[in-house]
Amino acid sequence: MSCALFIGETEKQRIAQAVAAARAKPTPWEVMQKVVVDDRNDPTNTLMLEQRPNAKRIAEIRREYPSHFVQLGTYVAAISFEQQPAGIMRHLSVSSRKPGTVPNEYVMEMLTKEFGFSAWPPTRPYRVWVEEYKPGRMAINLVELEP
């Protein structure tokens, strides 16, 4: 199975709806701080499944403050907004239907533009990491400080 990204007018409308819905209900910092992985003393760019905090608590949070998903060809993008000490962060997570693969630079460049990020790579404070969200399934995550 090859990977394909498709963004037509219908997908652009779905992206706009997902961004608006996510922006309307950001996850508060007092909720985020209980599940965020603090790697300041040993920074990493990869978060494996066994390193993730309490999955049950994250699922509860996601029910109250959901990510909004958009299918784009063989990729799935999830957008959310989070309050963090620096301010509101725009959070995009992108995965492929093909196990063991992650989106390439070209896909991320297209999606950051469509989801309203400053640029690829971003020009405002940001962080990028790879996350294993299910066994053998990976996603590229990007957070960027809102202006």
Order of alpha helices (4+ residues) and beta strands (2+ residues): alpha-alpha-beta-alpha-beta-beta-beta-alpha-beta-beta
